Amino acid sequence: MVQAWYMGDLSADDDQRLPHKTEPFEELSLDQLKERTGCLYWKIEDEDVENSPLVEKIRQERGYNYKDVITVSPDKLENYETKVSAERESLI
């Protein structure tokens, strides 16, 4: 299940991996997320994401001529802490 919500205020020292939900909690539906940000979501259950028929269908329908698969995990992503921190900075 996917959940999207408005984030509360963050300081530079906050751990960006925590939820940082607002109080009171304001959840967004996937339709609201798409309308407000253009962010799309697909649930891909294939173990072999690189060769997933659904990924290929999405690429064809949306006219994508590339694909990248990135596993964001400390044991899979080199320099995990640095990259996660850099991504947070690009979103703020």
PDB file of N, CA, C and O in Angstrom:
ATOM      1  N   MET A   1       0.837  -1.178   0.000  1.00  0.00           N
ATOM      2  CA  MET A   1       0.000   0.000   0.000  1.00  0.00           C
ATOM      3  C   MET A   1       0.881   1.242   0.000  1.00  0.00           C
ATOM      4  O   MET A   1       1.897   1.295   0.693  1.00  0.00           O
ATOM      5  N   VAL A   2       0.492   2.215  -0.765  1.00  0.00           N
ATOM      6  CA  VAL A   2       1.231   3.468  -0.855  1.00  0.00           C
ATOM      7  C   VAL A   2       0.471   4.530  -0.095  1.00  0.00           C
ATOM      8  O   VAL A   2      -0.759   4.574  -0.115  1.00  0.00           O
ATOM      9  N   GLN A   3       1.224   5.385   0.575  1.00  0.00           N
ATOM     10  CA  GLN A   3       0.631   6.501   1.295  1.00  0.00           C
ATOM     11  C   GLN A   3       1.372   7.763   0.911  1.00  0.00           C
ATOM     12  O   GLN A   3       2.598   7.759   0.801  1.00  0.00           O
ATOM     13  N   ALA A   4       0.635   8.846   0.705  1.00  0.00           N
ATOM     14  CA  ALA A   4       1.238  10.149   0.412  1.00  0.00           C
ATOM     15  C   ALA A   4       0.638  11.160   1.376  1.00  0.00           C
ATOM     16  O   ALA A   4      -0.550  11.095   1.691  1.00  0.00           O
ATOM     17  N   TRP A   5       1.465  12.100   1.848  1.00  0.00           N
ATOM     18  CA  TRP A   5       0.977  13.093   2.800  1.00  0.00           C
ATOM     19  C   TRP A   5       1.798  14.364   2.710  1.00  0.00           C
ATOM     20  O   TRP A   5       2.905  14.376   2.173  1.00  0.00           O
ATOM     21  N   TYR A   6       1.231  15.432   3.247  1.00  0.00           N
ATOM     22  CA  TYR A   6       1.975  16.678   3.368  1.00  0.00           C
ATOM     23  C   TYR A   6       2.998  16.501   4.473  1.00  0.00           C
ATOM     24  O   TYR A   6       2.705  15.922   5.519  1.00  0.00           O
ATOM     25  N   MET A   7       4.193  17.002   4.237  1.00  0.00           N
ATOM     26  CA  MET A   7       5.256  16.889   5.236  1.00  0.00           C
ATOM     27  C   MET A   7       5.262  18.108   6.139  1.00  0.00           C
ATOM     28  O   MET A   7       4.965  19.224   5.712  1.00  0.00           O
ATOM     29  N   GLY A   8       5.610  17.867   7.407  1.00  0.00           N
ATOM     30  CA  GLY A   8       5.802  18.958   8.344  1.00  0.00           C
ATOM     31  C   GLY A   8       7.138  19.634   8.069  1.00  0.00           C
ATOM     32  O   GLY A   8       7.894  19.204   7.198  1.00  0.00           O
ATOM     33  N   ASP A   9       7.421  20.687   8.815  1.00  0.00           N
ATOM     34  CA  ASP A   9       8.678  21.420   8.645  1.00  0.00           C
ATOM     35  C   ASP A   9       9.871  20.549   9.018  1.00  0.00           C
ATOM     36  O   ASP A   9       9.799  19.742   9.946  1.00  0.00           O
ATOM     37  N   LEU A  10      10.965  20.720   8.288  1.00  0.00           N
ATOM     38  CA  LEU A  10      12.198  19.979   8.546  1.00  0.00           C
ATOM     39  C   LEU A  10      13.327  20.957   8.802  1.00  0.00           C
ATOM     40  O   LEU A  10      13.388  22.035   8.211  1.00  0.00           O
ATOM     41  N   SER A  11      14.213  20.561   9.687  1.00  0.00           N
ATOM     42  CA  SER A  11      15.447  21.326   9.855  1.00  0.00           C
ATOM     43  C   SER A  11      16.564  20.548   9.173  1.00  0.00           C
ATOM     44  O   SER A  11      16.385  19.392   8.791  1.00  0.00           O
ATOM     45  N   ALA A  12      17.704  21.183   9.024  1.00  0.00           N
ATOM     46  CA  ALA A  12      18.839  20.535   8.352  1.00  0.00           C
ATOM     47  C   ALA A  12      19.300  19.292   9.101  1.00  0.00           C
ATOM     48  O   ALA A  12      19.891  18.395   8.500  1.00  0.00           O
ATOM     49  N   ASP A  13      19.039  19.226  10.401  1.00  0.00           N
ATOM     50  CA  ASP A  13      19.494  18.096  11.212  1.00  0.00           C
ATOM     51  C   ASP A  13      18.485  16.951  11.286  1.00  0.00           C
ATOM     52  O   ASP A  13      18.806  15.884  11.811  1.00  0.00           O
ATOM     53  N   ASP A  14      17.276  17.154  10.771  1.00  0.00           N
ATOM     54  CA  ASP A  14      16.255  16.108  10.836  1.00  0.00           C
ATOM     55  C   ASP A  14      16.617  14.937   9.931  1.00  0.00           C
ATOM     56  O   ASP A  14      17.204  15.122   8.865  1.00  0.00           O
ATOM     57  N   ASP A  15      16.265  13.743  10.363  1.00  0.00           N
ATOM     58  CA  ASP A  15      16.466  12.542   9.548  1.00  0.00           C
ATOM     59  C   ASP A  15      15.358  12.496   8.495  1.00  0.00           C
ATOM     60  O   ASP A  15      14.199  12.241   8.822  1.00  0.00           O
ATOM     61  N   GLN A  16      15.710  12.741   7.248  1.00  0.00           N
ATOM     62  CA  GLN A  16      14.714  12.830   6.185  1.00  0.00           C
ATOM     63  C   GLN A  16      14.041  11.503   5.883  1.00  0.00           C
ATOM     64  O   GLN A  16      13.050  11.472   5.153  1.00  0.00           O
ATOM     65  N   ARG A  17      14.554  10.410   6.427  1.00  0.00           N
ATOM     66  CA  ARG A  17      13.931   9.111   6.186  1.00  0.00           C
ATOM     67  C   ARG A  17      12.713   8.878   7.072  1.00  0.00           C
ATOM     68  O   ARG A  17      11.945   7.945   6.839  1.00  0.00           O
ATOM     69  N   LEU A  18      12.532   9.722   8.086  1.00  0.00           N
ATOM     70  CA  LEU A  18      11.369   9.612   8.956  1.00  0.00           C
ATOM     71  C   LEU A  18      10.149  10.216   8.258  1.00  0.00           C
ATOM     72  O   LEU A  18      10.312  11.000   7.323  1.00  0.00           O
ATOM     73  N   PRO A  19       8.944   9.875   8.682  1.00  0.00           N
ATOM     74  CA  PRO A  19       7.741  10.313   7.966  1.00  0.00           C
ATOM     75  C   PRO A  19       7.476  11.823   7.964  1.00  0.00           C
ATOM     76  O   PRO A  19       6.992  12.346   6.961  1.00  0.00           O
ATOM     77  N   HIS A  20       7.774  12.534   9.043  1.00  0.00           N
ATOM     78  CA  HIS A  20       7.545  13.985   9.139  1.00  0.00           C
ATOM     79  C   HIS A  20       6.129  14.368   8.729  1.00  0.00           C
ATOM     80  O   HIS A  20       5.931  15.268   7.913  1.00  0.00           O
ATOM     81  N   LYS A  21       5.150  13.679   9.298  1.00  0.00           N
ATOM     82  CA  LYS A  21       3.747  13.964   8.998  1.00  0.00           C
ATOM     83  C   LYS A  21       3.295  15.219   9.739  1.00  0.00           C
ATOM     84  O   LYS A  21       3.782  15.523  10.828  1.00  0.00           O
ATOM     85  N   THR A  22       2.358  15.940   9.129  1.00  0.00           N
ATOM     86  CA  THR A  22       1.809  17.133   9.769  1.00  0.00           C
ATOM     87  C   THR A  22       0.879  16.729  10.901  1.00  0.00           C
ATOM     88  O   THR A  22       0.394  15.598  10.950  1.00  0.00           O
ATOM     89  N   GLU A  23       0.640  17.649  11.793  1.00  0.00           N
ATOM     90  CA  GLU A  23      -0.319  17.437  12.882  1.00  0.00           C
ATOM     91  C   GLU A  23      -1.347  18.546  12.789  1.00  0.00           C
ATOM     92  O   GLU A  23      -0.978  19.690  13.055  1.00  0.00           O
ATOM     93  N   PRO A  24      -2.585  18.321  12.442  1.00  0.00           N
ATOM     94  CA  PRO A  24      -3.161  16.999  12.192  1.00  0.00           C
ATOM     95  C   PRO A  24      -2.684  16.424  10.857  1.00  0.00           C
ATOM     96  O   PRO A  24      -2.319  17.150   9.933  1.00  0.00           O
ATOM     97  N   PHE A  25      -2.703  15.125  10.795  1.00  0.00           N
ATOM     98  CA  PHE A  25      -2.233  14.385   9.623  1.00  0.00           C
ATOM     99  C   PHE A  25      -3.090  14.703   8.404  1.00  0.00           C
ATOM    100  O   PHE A  25      -4.317  14.642   8.474  1.00  0.00           O
ATOM    101  N   GLU A  26      -2.444  15.044   7.274  1.00  0.00           N
ATOM    102  CA  GLU A  26      -3.146  15.331   6.019  1.00  0.00           C
ATOM    103  C   GLU A  26      -2.659  14.376   4.938  1.00  0.00           C
ATOM    104  O   GLU A  26      -1.582  14.558   4.371  1.00  0.00           O
ATOM    105  N   GLU A  27      -3.460  13.365   4.662  1.00  0.00           N
ATOM    106  CA  GLU A  27      -3.111  12.385   3.636  1.00  0.00           C
ATOM    107  C   GLU A  27      -3.632  12.838   2.277  1.00  0.00           C
ATOM    108  O   GLU A  27      -4.663  13.505   2.192  1.00  0.00           O
ATOM    109  N   LEU A  28      -2.921  12.476   1.222  1.00  0.00           N
ATOM    110  CA  LEU A  28      -3.364  12.731  -0.150  1.00  0.00           C
ATOM    111  C   LEU A  28      -3.679  11.404  -0.809  1.00  0.00           C
ATOM    112  O   LEU A  28      -2.986  10.413  -0.579  1.00  0.00           O
ATOM    113  N   SER A  29      -4.715  11.379  -1.625  1.00  0.00           N
ATOM    114  CA  SER A  29      -4.990  10.190  -2.433  1.00  0.00           C
ATOM    115  C   SER A  29      -3.999  10.192  -3.601  1.00  0.00           C
ATOM    116  O   SER A  29      -3.363  11.210  -3.875  1.00  0.00           O
ATOM    117  N   LEU A  30      -3.871   9.073  -4.273  1.00  0.00           N
ATOM    118  CA  LEU A  30      -2.978   9.022  -5.429  1.00  0.00           C
ATOM    119  C   LEU A  30      -3.466   9.942  -6.540  1.00  0.00           C
ATOM    120  O   LEU A  30      -2.655  10.496  -7.282  1.00  0.00           O
ATOM    121  N   ASP A  31      -4.789  10.114  -6.666  1.00  0.00           N
ATOM    122  CA  ASP A  31      -5.326  11.057  -7.658  1.00  0.00           C
ATOM    123  C   ASP A  31      -4.940  12.495  -7.312  1.00  0.00           C
ATOM    124  O   ASP A  31      -4.567  13.266  -8.195  1.00  0.00           O
ATOM    125  N   GLN A  32      -5.029  12.859  -6.024  1.00  0.00           N
ATOM    126  CA  GLN A  32      -4.631  14.206  -5.601  1.00  0.00           C
ATOM    127  C   GLN A  32      -3.138  14.424  -5.839  1.00  0.00           C
ATOM    128  O   GLN A  32      -2.723  15.496  -6.279  1.00  0.00           O
ATOM    129  N   LEU A  33      -2.342  13.410  -5.549  1.00  0.00           N
ATOM    130  CA  LEU A  33      -0.900  13.507  -5.766  1.00  0.00           C
ATOM    131  C   LEU A  33      -0.600  13.771  -7.237  1.00  0.00           C
ATOM    132  O   LEU A  33       0.233  14.617  -7.562  1.00  0.00           O
ATOM    133  N   LYS A  34      -1.275  13.054  -8.118  1.00  0.00           N
ATOM    134  CA  LYS A  34      -1.090  13.243  -9.564  1.00  0.00           C
ATOM    135  C   LYS A  34      -1.523  14.642  -9.986  1.00  0.00           C
ATOM    136  O   LYS A  34      -0.802  15.322 -10.717  1.00  0.00           O
ATOM    137  N   GLU A  35      -2.702  15.076  -9.529  1.00  0.00           N
ATOM    138  CA  GLU A  35      -3.220  16.397  -9.904  1.00  0.00           C
ATOM    139  C   GLU A  35      -2.313  17.527  -9.423  1.00  0.00           C
ATOM    140  O   GLU A  35      -2.087  18.495 -10.149  1.00  0.00           O
ATOM    141  N   ARG A  36      -1.801  17.408  -8.215  1.00  0.00           N
ATOM    142  CA  ARG A  36      -1.044  18.507  -7.602  1.00  0.00           C
ATOM    143  C   ARG A  36       0.432  18.507  -7.950  1.00  0.00           C
ATOM    144  O   ARG A  36       1.073  19.558  -7.935  1.00  0.00           O
ATOM    145  N   THR A  37       0.980  17.335  -8.264  1.00  0.00           N
ATOM    146  CA  THR A  37       2.431  17.275  -8.492  1.00  0.00           C
ATOM    147  C   THR A  37       2.825  16.655  -9.827  1.00  0.00           C
ATOM    148  O   THR A  37       3.961  16.816 -10.271  1.00  0.00           O
ATOM    149  N   GLY A  38       1.900  15.950 -10.469  1.00  0.00           N
ATOM    150  CA  GLY A  38       2.242  15.239 -11.699  1.00  0.00           C
ATOM    151  C   GLY A  38       2.900  13.895 -11.433  1.00  0.00           C
ATOM    152  O   GLY A  38       3.304  13.210 -12.373  1.00  0.00           O
ATOM    153  N   CYS A  39       3.013  13.507 -10.168  1.00  0.00           N
ATOM    154  CA  CYS A  39       3.644  12.239  -9.791  1.00  0.00           C
ATOM    155  C   CYS A  39       2.686  11.084 -10.074  1.00  0.00           C
ATOM    156  O   CYS A  39       1.531  11.103  -9.649  1.00  0.00           O
ATOM    157  N   LEU A  40       3.175  10.089 -10.789  1.00  0.00           N
ATOM    158  CA  LEU A  40       2.377   8.915 -11.125  1.00  0.00           C
ATOM    159  C   LEU A  40       2.885   7.712 -10.344  1.00  0.00           C
ATOM    160  O   LEU A  40       4.047   7.673  -9.941  1.00  0.00           O
ATOM    161  N   TYR A  41       2.018   6.734 -10.130  1.00  0.00           N
ATOM    162  CA  TYR A  41       2.366   5.557  -9.349  1.00  0.00           C
ATOM    163  C   TYR A  41       1.839   4.308 -10.037  1.00  0.00           C
ATOM    164  O   TYR A  41       0.687   4.257 -10.468  1.00  0.00           O
ATOM    165  N   TRP A  42       2.687   3.316 -10.133  1.00  0.00           N
ATOM    166  CA  TRP A  42       2.289   1.988 -10.581  1.00  0.00           C
ATOM    167  C   TRP A  42       2.854   0.990  -9.587  1.00  0.00           C
ATOM    168  O   TRP A  42       3.975   1.163  -9.107  1.00  0.00           O
ATOM    169  N   LYS A  43       2.110  -0.032  -9.278  1.00  0.00           N
ATOM    170  CA  LYS A  43       2.621  -1.107  -8.430  1.00  0.00           C
ATOM    171  C   LYS A  43       3.130  -2.204  -9.350  1.00  0.00           C
ATOM    172  O   LYS A  43       2.364  -2.801 -10.106  1.00  0.00           O
ATOM    173  N   ILE A  44       4.419  -2.461  -9.279  1.00  0.00           N
ATOM    174  CA  ILE A  44       5.053  -3.466 -10.135  1.00  0.00           C
ATOM    175  C   ILE A  44       5.469  -4.626  -9.244  1.00  0.00           C
ATOM    176  O   ILE A  44       6.374  -4.498  -8.420  1.00  0.00           O
ATOM    177  N   GLU A  45       4.810  -5.738  -9.416  1.00  0.00           N
ATOM    178  CA  GLU A  45       5.043  -6.880  -8.535  1.00  0.00           C
ATOM    179  C   GLU A  45       6.011  -7.897  -9.112  1.00  0.00           C
ATOM    180  O   GLU A  45       6.336  -8.881  -8.448  1.00  0.00           O
ATOM    181  N   ASP A  46       6.476  -7.683 -10.327  1.00  0.00           N
ATOM    182  CA  ASP A  46       7.410  -8.619 -10.942  1.00  0.00           C
ATOM    183  C   ASP A  46       8.735  -8.597 -10.191  1.00  0.00           C
ATOM    184  O   ASP A  46       9.254  -7.527  -9.874  1.00  0.00           O
ATOM    185  N   GLU A  47       9.283  -9.777  -9.904  1.00  0.00           N
ATOM    186  CA  GLU A  47      10.586  -9.831  -9.248  1.00  0.00           C
ATOM    187  C   GLU A  47      11.683  -9.291 -10.157  1.00  0.00           C
ATOM    188  O   GLU A  47      12.632  -8.666  -9.685  1.00  0.00           O
ATOM    189  N   ASP A  48      11.558  -9.523 -11.430  1.00  0.00           N
ATOM    190  CA  ASP A  48      12.541  -9.057 -12.403  1.00  0.00           C
ATOM    191  C   ASP A  48      12.036  -7.748 -13.020  1.00  0.00           C
ATOM    192  O   ASP A  48      11.504  -7.738 -14.129  1.00  0.00           O
ATOM    193  N   VAL A  49      12.211  -6.656 -12.290  1.00  0.00           N
ATOM    194  CA  VAL A  49      11.699  -5.352 -12.724  1.00  0.00           C
ATOM    195  C   VAL A  49      12.297  -4.949 -14.065  1.00  0.00           C
ATOM    196  O   VAL A  49      11.607  -4.354 -14.894  1.00  0.00           O
ATOM    197  N   GLU A  50      13.555  -5.261 -14.286  1.00  0.00           N
ATOM    198  CA  GLU A  50      14.231  -4.887 -15.536  1.00  0.00           C
ATOM    199  C   GLU A  50      13.497  -5.427 -16.766  1.00  0.00           C
ATOM    200  O   GLU A  50      13.495  -4.790 -17.819  1.00  0.00           O
ATOM    201  N   ASN A  51      12.877  -6.596 -16.633  1.00  0.00           N
ATOM    202  CA  ASN A  51      12.212  -7.233 -17.767  1.00  0.00           C
ATOM    203  C   ASN A  51      10.700  -7.339 -17.579  1.00  0.00           C
ATOM    204  O   ASN A  51      10.055  -8.189 -18.192  1.00  0.00           O
ATOM    205  N   SER A  52      10.143  -6.489 -16.746  1.00  0.00           N
ATOM    206  CA  SER A  52       8.717  -6.525 -16.440  1.00  0.00           C
ATOM    207  C   SER A  52       7.874  -6.113 -17.647  1.00  0.00           C
ATOM    208  O   SER A  52       8.137  -5.075 -18.255  1.00  0.00           O
ATOM    209  N   PRO A  53       6.862  -6.912 -18.002  1.00  0.00           N
ATOM    210  CA  PRO A  53       5.954  -6.512 -19.078  1.00  0.00           C
ATOM    211  C   PRO A  53       5.231  -5.201 -18.753  1.00  0.00           C
ATOM    212  O   PRO A  53       4.971  -4.403 -19.654  1.00  0.00           O
ATOM    213  N   LEU A  54       4.906  -4.972 -17.483  1.00  0.00           N
ATOM    214  CA  LEU A  54       4.237  -3.725 -17.107  1.00  0.00           C
ATOM    215  C   LEU A  54       5.157  -2.526 -17.312  1.00  0.00           C
ATOM    216  O   LEU A  54       4.714  -1.484 -17.796  1.00  0.00           O
ATOM    217  N   VAL A  55       6.421  -2.660 -16.951  1.00  0.00           N
ATOM    218  CA  VAL A  55       7.375  -1.563 -17.165  1.00  0.00           C
ATOM    219  C   VAL A  55       7.493  -1.272 -18.656  1.00  0.00           C
ATOM    220  O   VAL A  55       7.519  -0.111 -19.064  1.00  0.00           O
ATOM    221  N   GLU A  56       7.564  -2.311 -19.460  1.00  0.00           N
ATOM    222  CA  GLU A  56       7.652  -2.119 -20.914  1.00  0.00           C
ATOM    223  C   GLU A  56       6.393  -1.440 -21.451  1.00  0.00           C
ATOM    224  O   GLU A  56       6.482  -0.563 -22.310  1.00  0.00           O
ATOM    225  N   LYS A  57       5.230  -1.837 -20.955  1.00  0.00           N
ATOM    226  CA  LYS A  57       3.966  -1.220 -21.379  1.00  0.00           C
ATOM    227  C   LYS A  57       3.950   0.269 -21.011  1.00  0.00           C
ATOM    228  O   LYS A  57       3.549   1.102 -21.825  1.00  0.00           O
ATOM    229  N   ILE A  58       4.377   0.603 -19.809  1.00  0.00           N
ATOM    230  CA  ILE A  58       4.428   2.005 -19.371  1.00  0.00           C
ATOM    231  C   ILE A  58       5.380   2.791 -20.265  1.00  0.00           C
ATOM    232  O   ILE A  58       5.056   3.897 -20.697  1.00  0.00           O
ATOM    233  N   ARG A  59       6.551   2.227 -20.542  1.00  0.00           N
ATOM    234  CA  ARG A  59       7.529   2.895 -21.415  1.00  0.00           C
ATOM    235  C   ARG A  59       6.928   3.181 -22.787  1.00  0.00           C
ATOM    236  O   ARG A  59       7.074   4.284 -23.314  1.00  0.00           O
ATOM    237  N   GLN A  60       6.255   2.192 -23.366  1.00  0.00           N
ATOM    238  CA  GLN A  60       5.659   2.357 -24.692  1.00  0.00           C
ATOM    239  C   GLN A  60       4.547   3.407 -24.670  1.00  0.00           C
ATOM    240  O   GLN A  60       4.514   4.299 -25.518  1.00  0.00           O
ATOM    241  N   GLU A  61       3.640   3.298 -23.697  1.00  0.00           N
ATOM    242  CA  GLU A  61       2.506   4.225 -23.619  1.00  0.00           C
ATOM    243  C   GLU A  61       2.946   5.669 -23.389  1.00  0.00           C
ATOM    244  O   GLU A  61       2.318   6.596 -23.900  1.00  0.00           O
ATOM    245  N   ARG A  62       4.011   5.866 -22.629  1.00  0.00           N
ATOM    246  CA  ARG A  62       4.447   7.216 -22.273  1.00  0.00           C
ATOM    247  C   ARG A  62       5.573   7.725 -23.171  1.00  0.00           C
ATOM    248  O   ARG A  62       6.023   8.862 -23.023  1.00  0.00           O
ATOM    249  N   GLY A  63       6.027   6.884 -24.103  1.00  0.00           N
ATOM    250  CA  GLY A  63       7.060   7.305 -25.039  1.00  0.00           C
ATOM    251  C   GLY A  63       8.446   7.416 -24.425  1.00  0.00           C
ATOM    252  O   GLY A  63       9.281   8.180 -24.909  1.00  0.00           O
ATOM    253  N   TYR A  64       8.695   6.656 -23.359  1.00  0.00           N
ATOM    254  CA  TYR A  64      10.021   6.663 -22.735  1.00  0.00           C
ATOM    255  C   TYR A  64      10.959   5.781 -23.553  1.00  0.00           C
ATOM    256  O   TYR A  64      10.574   4.684 -23.958  1.00  0.00           O
ATOM    257  N   ASN A  65      12.171   6.240 -23.801  1.00  0.00           N
ATOM    258  CA  ASN A  65      13.133   5.420 -24.538  1.00  0.00           C
ATOM    259  C   ASN A  65      14.301   5.000 -23.646  1.00  0.00           C
ATOM    260  O   ASN A  65      15.365   4.631 -24.142  1.00  0.00           O
ATOM    261  N   TYR A  66      14.101   5.057 -22.349  1.00  0.00           N
ATOM    262  CA  TYR A  66      15.142   4.700 -21.390  1.00  0.00           C
ATOM    263  C   TYR A  66      14.478   4.090 -20.159  1.00  0.00           C
ATOM    264  O   TYR A  66      13.261   4.182 -19.995  1.00  0.00           O
ATOM    265  N   LYS A  67      15.272   3.474 -19.305  1.00  0.00           N
ATOM    266  CA  LYS A  67      14.791   3.049 -17.993  1.00  0.00           C
ATOM    267  C   LYS A  67      15.990   2.843 -17.085  1.00  0.00           C
ATOM    268  O   LYS A  67      17.055   2.404 -17.518  1.00  0.00           O
ATOM    269  N   ASP A  68      15.795   3.165 -15.838  1.00  0.00           N
ATOM    270  CA  ASP A  68      16.793   2.940 -14.802  1.00  0.00           C
ATOM    271  C   ASP A  68      16.103   2.235 -13.649  1.00  0.00           C
ATOM    272  O   ASP A  68      14.953   2.540 -13.332  1.00  0.00           O
ATOM    273  N   VAL A  69      16.783   1.309 -13.028  1.00  0.00           N
ATOM    274  CA  VAL A  69      16.283   0.656 -11.827  1.00  0.00           C
ATOM    275  C   VAL A  69      17.284   0.957 -10.723  1.00  0.00           C
ATOM    276  O   VAL A  69      18.462   0.615 -10.823  1.00  0.00           O
ATOM    277  N   ILE A  70      16.798   1.601  -9.668  1.00  0.00           N
ATOM    278  CA  ILE A  70      17.660   1.964  -8.549  1.00  0.00           C
ATOM    279  C   ILE A  70      17.049   1.393  -7.278  1.00  0.00           C
ATOM    280  O   ILE A  70      15.886   1.662  -6.975  1.00  0.00           O
ATOM    281  N   THR A  71      17.812   0.617  -6.540  1.00  0.00           N
ATOM    282  CA  THR A  71      17.370   0.101  -5.256  1.00  0.00           C
ATOM    283  C   THR A  71      17.965   0.994  -4.177  1.00  0.00           C
ATOM    284  O   THR A  71      19.178   1.007  -3.968  1.00  0.00           O
ATOM    285  N   VAL A  72      17.102   1.738  -3.494  1.00  0.00           N
ATOM    286  CA  VAL A  72      17.557   2.670  -2.462  1.00  0.00           C
ATOM    287  C   VAL A  72      17.566   1.918  -1.138  1.00  0.00           C
ATOM    288  O   VAL A  72      16.549   1.794  -0.456  1.00  0.00           O
ATOM    289  N   SER A  73      18.745   1.425  -0.804  1.00  0.00           N
ATOM    290  CA  SER A  73      18.935   0.603   0.383  1.00  0.00           C
ATOM    291  C   SER A  73      20.401   0.710   0.790  1.00  0.00           C
ATOM    292  O   SER A  73      21.275   0.735  -0.076  1.00  0.00           O
ATOM    293  N   PRO A  74      20.690   0.775   2.091  1.00  0.00           N
ATOM    294  CA  PRO A  74      22.089   0.898   2.520  1.00  0.00           C
ATOM    295  C   PRO A  74      22.991  -0.210   1.981  1.00  0.00           C
ATOM    296  O   PRO A  74      24.165   0.036   1.707  1.00  0.00           O
ATOM    297  N   ASP A  75      22.466  -1.422   1.826  1.00  0.00           N
ATOM    298  CA  ASP A  75      23.307  -2.524   1.358  1.00  0.00           C
ATOM    299  C   ASP A  75      23.359  -2.640  -0.163  1.00  0.00           C
ATOM    300  O   ASP A  75      24.118  -3.457  -0.685  1.00  0.00           O
ATOM    301  N   LYS A  76      22.576  -1.848  -0.883  1.00  0.00           N
ATOM    302  CA  LYS A  76      22.560  -1.929  -2.347  1.00  0.00           C
ATOM    303  C   LYS A  76      23.082  -0.675  -3.040  1.00  0.00           C
ATOM    304  O   LYS A  76      23.561  -0.755  -4.171  1.00  0.00           O
ATOM    305  N   LEU A  77      22.999   0.483  -2.383  1.00  0.00           N
ATOM    306  CA  LEU A  77      23.347   1.753  -3.011  1.00  0.00           C
ATOM    307  C   LEU A  77      24.648   2.292  -2.420  1.00  0.00           C
ATOM    308  O   LEU A  77      24.725   2.608  -1.233  1.00  0.00           O
ATOM    309  N   GLU A  78      25.663   2.389  -3.270  1.00  0.00           N
ATOM    310  CA  GLU A  78      26.958   2.912  -2.841  1.00  0.00           C
ATOM    311  C   GLU A  78      26.791   4.351  -2.347  1.00  0.00           C
ATOM    312  O   GLU A  78      26.065   5.140  -2.952  1.00  0.00           O
ATOM    313  N   ASN A  79      27.464   4.686  -1.250  1.00  0.00           N
ATOM    314  CA  ASN A  79      27.376   6.022  -0.639  1.00  0.00           C
ATOM    315  C   ASN A  79      25.935   6.390  -0.296  1.00  0.00           C
ATOM    316  O   ASN A  79      25.494   7.514  -0.536  1.00  0.00           O
ATOM    317  N   TYR A  80      25.221   5.442   0.259  1.00  0.00           N
ATOM    318  CA  TYR A  80      23.798   5.591   0.572  1.00  0.00           C
ATOM    319  C   TYR A  80      23.493   6.875   1.341  1.00  0.00           C
ATOM    320  O   TYR A  80      22.650   7.661   0.907  1.00  0.00           O
ATOM    321  N   GLU A  81      24.156   7.101   2.464  1.00  0.00           N
ATOM    322  CA  GLU A  81      23.853   8.270   3.307  1.00  0.00           C
ATOM    323  C   GLU A  81      24.041   9.572   2.543  1.00  0.00           C
ATOM    324  O   GLU A  81      23.205  10.470   2.639  1.00  0.00           O
ATOM    325  N   THR A  82      25.119   9.685   1.791  1.00  0.00           N
ATOM    326  CA  THR A  82      25.393  10.900   1.024  1.00  0.00           C
ATOM    327  C   THR A  82      24.329  11.111  -0.045  1.00  0.00           C
ATOM    328  O   THR A  82      23.839  12.226  -0.223  1.00  0.00           O
ATOM    329  N   LYS A  83      23.969  10.050  -0.754  1.00  0.00           N
ATOM    330  CA  LYS A  83      22.986  10.181  -1.828  1.00  0.00           C
ATOM    331  C   LYS A  83      21.592  10.487  -1.293  1.00  0.00           C
ATOM    332  O   LYS A  83      20.860  11.273  -1.893  1.00  0.00           O
ATOM    333  N   VAL A  84      21.218   9.875  -0.172  1.00  0.00           N
ATOM    334  CA  VAL A  84      19.911  10.151   0.417  1.00  0.00           C
ATOM    335  C   VAL A  84      19.857  11.597   0.900  1.00  0.00           C
ATOM    336  O   VAL A  84      18.840  12.267   0.720  1.00  0.00           O
ATOM    337  N   SER A  85      20.928  12.085   1.505  1.00  0.00           N
ATOM    338  CA  SER A  85      20.979  13.478   1.961  1.00  0.00           C
ATOM    339  C   SER A  85      20.933  14.436   0.781  1.00  0.00           C
ATOM    340  O   SER A  85      20.253  15.461   0.847  1.00  0.00           O
ATOM    341  N   ALA A  86      21.636  14.125  -0.286  1.00  0.00           N
ATOM    342  CA  ALA A  86      21.644  14.984  -1.473  1.00  0.00           C
ATOM    343  C   ALA A  86      20.259  15.038  -2.097  1.00  0.00           C
ATOM    344  O   ALA A  86      19.836  16.097  -2.562  1.00  0.00           O
ATOM    345  N   GLU A  87      19.546  13.923  -2.118  1.00  0.00           N
ATOM    346  CA  GLU A  87      18.189  13.902  -2.680  1.00  0.00           C
ATOM    347  C   GLU A  87      17.266  14.782  -1.856  1.00  0.00           C
ATOM    348  O   GLU A  87      16.430  15.494  -2.411  1.00  0.00           O
ATOM    349  N   ARG A  88      17.407  14.742  -0.553  1.00  0.00           N
ATOM    350  CA  ARG A  88      16.585  15.592   0.311  1.00  0.00           C
ATOM    351  C   ARG A  88      16.826  17.056  -0.025  1.00  0.00           C
ATOM    352  O   ARG A  88      15.878  17.834  -0.136  1.00  0.00           O
ATOM    353  N   GLU A  89      18.083  17.433  -0.187  1.00  0.00           N
ATOM    354  CA  GLU A  89      18.409  18.824  -0.505  1.00  0.00           C
ATOM    355  C   GLU A  89      17.788  19.247  -1.833  1.00  0.00           C
ATOM    356  O   GLU A  89      17.350  20.388  -1.973  1.00  0.00           O
ATOM    357  N   SER A  90      17.746  18.347  -2.799  1.00  0.00           N
ATOM    358  CA  SER A  90      17.185  18.712  -4.105  1.00  0.00           C
ATOM    359  C   SER A  90      15.672  18.873  -4.042  1.00  0.00           C
ATOM    360  O   SER A  90      15.088  19.560  -4.881  1.00  0.00           O
ATOM    361  N   LEU A  91      15.028  18.247  -3.055  1.00  0.00           N
ATOM    362  CA  LEU A  91      13.575  18.342  -2.929  1.00  0.00           C
ATOM    363  C   LEU A  91      13.126  19.564  -2.143  1.00  0.00           C
ATOM    364  O   LEU A  91      11.988  20.007  -2.293  1.00  0.00           O
ATOM    365  N   ILE A  92      13.992  20.111  -1.315  1.00  0.00           N
ATOM    366  CA  ILE A  92      13.602  21.247  -0.458  1.00  0.00           C
ATOM    367  C   ILE A  92      13.575  22.537  -1.201  1.00  0.00           C
ATOM    368  O   ILE A  92      13.267  23.578  -0.620  1.00  0.00           O
TER     369      ILE A  92
END
